[in-house]
Amino acid sequence: MKIRKLFALSVLLPCISGNVQATTYQLPENPNDTVITQYPNGLAVDRSEQDETLLDVALRHTLGQTEIVRLNPKADRWEIKKGEIVKLANRRILPDTPHKGITLNISEFRMYYYPANQPGMVMSYAHGIGRQDWKTPLGETKVVRKVKDPAWHPPESIRAEHAANGDPLPEIVPPGPHNPLGAHALYLNLPGEYRIHGTDIDKIFGIGMQITHGCVRMYPDDVAELYNSVDVGTPVFLVKQPIKVGWLDNTLYIEAHPDLQGEEISDGQRREDAYKLIQKATKQEMPEIDQKALTQALTELTGDPVAIYEGVPPSLEVSTPAPSPEAALPEAIVPVEESIPAIEEAPKLKQKLSPVRKGSPDGYYHGG
């Protein structure tokens, strides 16, 4: 099926300076629609007012490093000239989770927060996740406490790793600019001291990458905003959805992200997963989709939603409410998304990677 081409009616040049803050979206009026748009009928770009790096642009627009590099594959990560135009994210497909509390989709290094006091809104933040040898857990949990200016007590396993790499850690890292937890931490009801927290000044450009020992790391201003908005008891859904599909104005979109480091999904498996999601969204065995557009999305893996089908979405069905955090087994993780196969644990890395700096091919480093 050939779908009409959607052209931007205007080009937006938002040159925003100052503190990072969440990207806030209005949820679609149609409850069938799950594609959110920051700039309706517009292409979101940034025109640099001075020479800078691509990571500076990402920080200004609360985008992660991985995402902005994917959106601008031909740009020099370390050198953006004054006046150069950088593409930003505009549309996103909401993860397939309840629209409440916090959802962390680790496949896109992205958080979605549905504030209880602002119905019809969703706030989105970039975040970093666990390295391939210290994976961020998946499931449903909740915020159990909040700590301002936390001290870090690195566990013995992390201290041993740092010592083996010639970078010994003290038993306690006090609050301050070099504390890996930053100035704000939201503790989750998971064994092992998993948190959503800020970052130290040395690792700020690692947001949007696999950099942590399993925790979720955010830009300092972002986590401060979240910290002041979220109550203890807020549900948190941690999912891995590299492929998402969603409706907007009778058009079905697909959004595809690359594999995480340490994981490898074949092209055939990725397409099979996409077909299952399309069938679920359309309630058809196989609708007449735009195969060329689908192949483009699954090959380029930019994370940009791509239109693949036009039609009338099926009526919403009454879904079974998700189990409350209290219904979970104590200190257990309740699986949220079963449609994507689990990936085997990768062997632990032994090498030490240097901090982000110009000359590093991908800006990857091991965080605290």
C-alpha positions as CSV (number, residue, x, y, z in Angstrom):
1,M,0.0,0.0,0.0
2,K,1.4,3.4,-1.0
3,I,1.0,6.0,1.7
4,R,1.1,9.7,1.1
5,K,4.4,11.5,1.7
6,L,4.3,13.7,4.7
7,F,6.2,17.0,4.2
8,A,7.1,19.5,6.9
9,L,5.2,22.7,6.4
10,S,7.8,24.7,8.3
11,V,11.3,24.4,9.7
12,L,11.8,25.3,13.3
13,L,15.2,26.6,14.4
14,P,15.0,26.5,18.2
15,C,18.4,27.8,19.5
16,I,17.8,27.2,23.2
17,S,20.4,28.1,25.8
18,G,20.4,27.8,29.6
19,N,19.4,24.8,31.7
20,V,18.3,21.5,30.3
21,Q,14.6,20.6,30.9
22,A,12.2,17.9,29.9
23,T,10.6,17.8,26.5
24,T,6.9,18.1,27.3
25,Y,4.4,16.6,24.9
26,Q,0.6,16.8,24.8
27,L,-0.9,13.4,24.5
28,P,-3.1,12.9,21.4
29,E,-6.8,13.6,21.8
30,N,-7.7,10.2,20.2
31,P,-7.0,7.5,22.7
32,N,-6.1,5.1,19.9
33,D,-3.1,7.4,19.0
34,T,0.3,6.9,20.7
35,V,2.6,9.0,18.5
36,I,3.5,12.3,20.2
37,T,4.9,15.3,18.4
38,Q,6.8,18.2,19.8
39,Y,6.5,20.5,16.7
40,P,3.3,19.8,14.7
41,N,3.9,20.1,11.0
42,G,7.5,21.1,11.5
43,L,11.0,19.7,11.2
44,A,12.9,20.2,14.5
45,V,16.5,21.4,13.9
46,D,19.0,23.5,15.7
47,R,21.3,26.2,14.1
48,S,24.4,26.6,16.3
49,E,25.2,30.1,17.3
50,Q,28.9,29.3,17.9
51,D,31.4,26.5,17.2
52,E,30.7,23.6,19.5
53,T,30.3,19.8,19.6
54,L,27.3,17.7,18.7
55,L,27.2,16.7,22.4
56,D,26.7,20.3,23.4
57,V,23.7,20.5,21.1
58,A,22.4,17.2,22.7
59,L,22.7,18.7,26.2
60,R,20.8,21.8,25.2
61,H,17.8,19.8,23.9
62,T,17.9,17.0,26.5
63,L,18.9,14.4,23.9
64,G,21.3,11.6,24.6
65,Q,24.6,11.1,22.8
66,T,23.6,8.0,21.0
67,E,20.3,9.5,19.7
68,I,21.8,12.7,18.4
69,V,24.6,10.9,16.6
70,R,22.0,8.6,14.9
71,L,20.0,11.5,13.8
72,N,23.1,13.2,12.3
73,P,25.2,10.4,10.9
74,K,27.2,12.7,8.7
75,A,28.0,15.3,11.3
76,D,31.3,15.5,13.1
77,R,30.6,14.6,16.7
78,W,33.4,16.8,17.9
79,E,33.1,19.8,15.6
80,I,29.8,21.6,14.8
81,K,30.6,25.0,13.1
82,K,28.7,28.2,13.8
83,G,25.5,28.3,11.7
84,E,25.6,24.5,11.0
85,I,22.1,22.9,11.2
86,V,21.7,19.8,13.4
87,K,18.6,17.6,13.2
88,L,16.7,17.1,16.5
89,A,14.1,14.5,17.5
90,N,10.5,15.6,16.9
91,R,8.1,12.6,16.9
92,R,8.2,9.7,19.3
93,I,6.1,6.6,19.7
94,L,5.1,6.0,23.3
95,P,6.3,2.7,24.8
96,D,3.7,-0.1,25.2
97,T,3.2,0.4,29.0
98,P,0.5,2.0,31.2
99,H,0.4,5.8,30.8
100,K,1.2,6.5,34.5
101,G,4.2,7.0,36.6
102,I,7.6,6.5,34.9
103,T,8.5,4.3,31.9
104,L,12.2,3.7,31.1
105,N,12.7,2.2,27.6
106,I,16.3,1.2,27.8
107,S,16.4,0.4,24.1
108,E,16.1,4.1,23.2
109,F,17.8,5.5,26.3
110,R,14.6,7.5,27.0
111,M,12.3,8.1,30.0
112,Y,8.6,8.9,29.7
113,Y,7.0,10.5,32.8
114,Y,3.3,10.9,33.1
115,P,2.7,13.5,35.9
116,A,-0.4,12.7,37.9
117,N,-1.2,16.4,38.4
118,Q,-1.0,17.2,34.6
119,P,-3.4,14.7,32.9
120,G,-2.9,14.6,29.1
121,M,0.8,15.4,29.3
122,V,4.0,13.3,29.1
123,M,7.5,14.5,29.9
124,S,10.5,12.9,28.2
125,Y,14.1,12.8,29.3
126,A,17.3,11.2,28.0
127,H,19.2,8.8,30.3
128,G,22.1,6.4,30.5
129,I,21.8,2.7,31.3
130,G,23.9,-0.2,32.5
131,R,26.8,-1.5,30.5
132,Q,26.5,-4.9,28.7
133,D,28.2,-6.5,31.8
134,W,26.1,-4.6,34.3
135,K,22.6,-4.7,32.8
136,T,19.8,-2.5,33.9
137,P,17.0,-4.8,35.2
138,L,13.6,-5.0,33.5
139,G,10.1,-5.1,35.1
140,E,7.7,-3.1,37.2
141,T,8.8,-1.5,40.5
142,K,8.3,1.8,42.3
143,V,10.2,4.8,43.9
144,V,10.7,3.9,47.5
145,R,12.8,6.9,48.7
146,K,14.4,10.1,47.5
147,V,17.7,11.4,48.6
148,K,19.2,14.9,48.0
149,D,23.0,15.0,47.9
150,P,23.5,11.3,48.3
151,A,26.8,9.7,49.4
152,W,27.9,6.8,47.3
153,H,28.9,3.5,49.0
154,P,30.3,1.5,46.0
155,P,29.7,-2.2,46.5
156,E,32.7,-4.5,46.8
157,S,32.2,-5.8,43.2
158,I,32.6,-2.3,41.8
159,R,35.5,-1.5,44.1
160,A,37.3,-4.7,43.0
161,E,36.7,-3.8,39.3
162,H,38.1,-0.3,39.8
163,A,41.1,-1.6,41.7
164,A,41.9,-4.1,39.0
165,N,41.9,-1.2,36.5
166,G,44.2,0.9,38.6
167,D,41.5,3.3,39.7
168,P,40.8,2.4,43.4
169,L,37.6,3.8,45.0
170,P,37.1,4.8,48.6
171,E,34.5,3.0,50.7
172,I,32.4,6.2,50.7
173,V,32.3,8.9,48.0
174,P,30.9,12.0,49.7
175,P,28.4,14.3,48.0
176,G,29.9,16.8,45.6
177,P,30.6,17.5,41.9
178,H,32.6,14.3,41.4
179,N,30.1,12.0,43.0
180,P,28.7,9.6,40.3
181,L,25.2,9.8,41.8
182,G,25.0,13.6,41.3
183,A,22.9,15.7,43.6
184,H,19.6,13.8,43.4
185,A,18.7,10.1,43.6
186,L,15.4,8.2,43.4
187,Y,15.8,4.7,44.9
188,L,13.8,1.9,43.3
189,N,12.2,-1.1,45.0
190,L,14.8,-3.6,43.5
191,P,17.5,-5.6,45.2
192,G,21.0,-4.1,44.7
193,E,20.5,-0.4,45.3
194,Y,19.2,0.5,41.8
195,R,18.5,4.2,41.4
196,I,17.5,6.9,39.0
197,H,20.2,9.5,39.7
198,G,22.2,12.4,38.3
199,T,25.8,12.4,37.2
200,D,29.2,13.9,38.1
201,I,30.6,16.7,36.0
202,D,33.2,14.5,34.4
203,K,30.6,12.2,32.8
204,I,27.8,14.5,31.7
205,F,28.2,13.7,28.0
206,G,27.7,10.0,28.7
207,I,24.0,10.5,29.0
208,G,22.2,8.4,26.4
209,M,24.7,5.6,26.4
210,Q,25.5,2.3,28.2
211,I,27.7,3.7,30.9
212,T,26.6,2.6,34.4
213,H,26.7,-0.3,36.7
214,G,23.0,-0.8,36.1
215,C,21.5,2.4,37.5
216,V,19.7,5.0,35.3
217,R,21.7,8.2,35.0
218,M,20.3,11.6,33.9
219,Y,21.5,15.1,33.2
220,P,21.7,17.1,36.5
221,D,19.0,19.6,35.7
222,D,16.7,16.9,34.4
223,V,17.0,14.7,37.5
224,A,16.4,17.7,39.7
225,E,13.2,18.5,37.9
226,L,12.1,14.9,38.1
227,Y,13.1,14.7,41.8
228,N,10.9,17.6,42.6
229,S,7.9,16.2,40.7
230,V,7.8,12.5,41.6
231,D,6.4,11.2,44.8
232,V,7.5,8.2,46.7
233,G,5.4,5.3,45.6
234,T,5.3,6.3,41.9
235,P,5.3,3.2,39.7
236,V,8.3,2.7,37.4
237,F,8.2,0.4,34.4
238,L,11.6,-0.7,33.0
239,V,11.2,-2.2,29.5
240,K,13.3,-3.0,26.5
241,Q,11.3,-2.2,23.3
242,P,13.7,-1.6,20.4
243,I,10.8,-1.6,18.0
244,K,7.6,0.4,18.7
245,V,4.5,0.9,16.5
246,G,1.8,3.5,17.0
247,W,-1.1,5.3,15.4
248,L,-1.5,9.0,14.7
249,D,-4.4,10.4,12.6
250,N,-5.2,7.1,10.9
251,T,-1.6,6.5,10.0
252,L,0.5,3.7,11.6
253,Y,4.1,4.5,12.3
254,I,7.1,2.3,13.2
255,E,10.1,3.3,15.2
256,A,13.2,1.1,15.3
257,H,16.4,1.4,17.4
258,P,19.8,-0.4,17.1
259,D,20.7,-3.3,19.3
260,L,22.3,-2.6,22.7
261,Q,26.0,-3.4,23.0
262,G,26.5,-7.0,23.7
263,E,23.3,-8.0,21.9
264,E,22.7,-8.9,18.3
265,I,19.3,-9.4,16.7
266,S,19.3,-10.7,13.1
267,D,17.6,-8.8,10.4
268,G,15.1,-11.7,10.1
269,Q,14.2,-11.6,13.8
270,R,13.9,-7.9,13.8
271,R,11.4,-8.0,10.8
272,E,9.5,-10.9,12.5
273,D,9.2,-8.8,15.7
274,A,8.0,-5.8,13.6
275,Y,5.3,-7.9,11.9
276,K,4.0,-9.1,15.3
277,L,3.7,-5.6,16.5
278,I,2.0,-4.4,13.3
279,Q,-0.5,-7.3,13.4
280,K,-1.3,-6.4,17.1
281,A,-1.8,-2.7,16.2
282,T,-4.0,-3.4,13.2
283,K,-5.7,-6.6,14.3
284,Q,-5.0,-7.9,10.8
285,E,-3.1,-11.0,9.8
286,M,-0.9,-8.8,7.6
287,P,-2.1,-5.4,6.3
288,E,-0.9,-4.0,3.1
289,I,1.9,-1.9,4.5
290,D,4.5,0.1,2.7
291,Q,7.3,-2.5,2.6
292,K,9.9,0.0,1.3
293,A,9.3,2.3,4.3
294,L,9.3,-0.6,6.7
295,T,12.7,-1.9,5.3
296,Q,14.1,1.6,5.6
297,A,13.1,1.9,9.2
298,L,14.5,-1.6,10.1
299,T,17.7,-1.0,8.2
300,E,18.6,2.6,9.1
301,L,17.5,2.2,12.8
302,T,17.5,6.0,13.4
303,G,14.8,5.9,16.0
304,D,12.7,8.3,13.9
305,P,9.1,7.2,13.4
306,V,8.3,6.2,9.8
307,A,4.8,6.0,8.4
308,I,4.0,2.5,7.0
309,Y,0.3,2.2,6.7
310,E,-2.9,4.2,6.4
311,G,-6.3,2.9,7.7
312,V,-8.7,3.1,10.5
313,P,-7.2,1.8,13.7
314,P,-9.2,-0.9,15.6
315,S,-11.3,0.3,18.5
316,L,-9.7,0.3,21.9
317,E,-10.3,-2.8,23.9
318,V,-10.7,-2.7,27.7
319,S,-7.3,-3.9,29.0
320,T,-6.6,-5.7,32.2
321,P,-5.2,-3.3,34.7
322,A,-1.5,-3.8,35.3
323,P,-0.7,-5.3,38.7
324,S,0.2,-2.7,41.4
325,P,3.7,-2.7,42.8
326,E,2.3,-3.9,46.1
327,A,1.0,-7.0,44.4
328,A,4.5,-8.0,43.3
329,L,6.5,-10.5,45.3
330,P,8.8,-8.7,47.8
331,E,12.0,-7.5,46.2
332,A,11.0,-9.1,42.9
333,I,10.8,-7.8,39.4
334,V,7.4,-8.3,37.6
335,P,7.9,-8.7,33.8
336,V,6.1,-6.0,31.8
337,E,6.8,-6.8,28.1
338,E,6.9,-10.4,27.0
339,S,6.8,-9.9,23.2
340,I,10.6,-9.3,22.8
341,P,12.8,-12.3,23.4
342,A,15.2,-12.1,26.3
343,I,18.9,-11.8,25.5
344,E,21.5,-13.9,27.1
345,E,23.8,-12.2,29.6
346,A,27.0,-11.1,27.8
347,P,30.4,-12.0,29.3
348,K,31.9,-9.4,31.6
349,L,34.3,-6.9,30.0
350,K,37.8,-6.7,31.5
351,Q,39.2,-3.7,29.7
352,K,39.0,-0.1,31.1
353,L,37.8,2.5,28.7
354,S,39.0,6.1,28.9
355,P,36.7,9.1,29.6
356,V,34.8,10.9,26.9
357,R,37.1,13.2,25.0
358,K,37.8,14.4,21.5
359,G,39.5,11.6,19.6
360,S,37.4,8.8,21.2
361,P,35.6,7.0,18.3
362,D,32.3,6.7,20.0
363,G,32.6,8.6,23.3
364,Y,32.0,5.4,25.3
365,Y,33.5,5.0,28.8
366,H,32.8,3.1,32.0
367,G,30.9,5.1,34.5
368,G,30.6,4.7,38.3
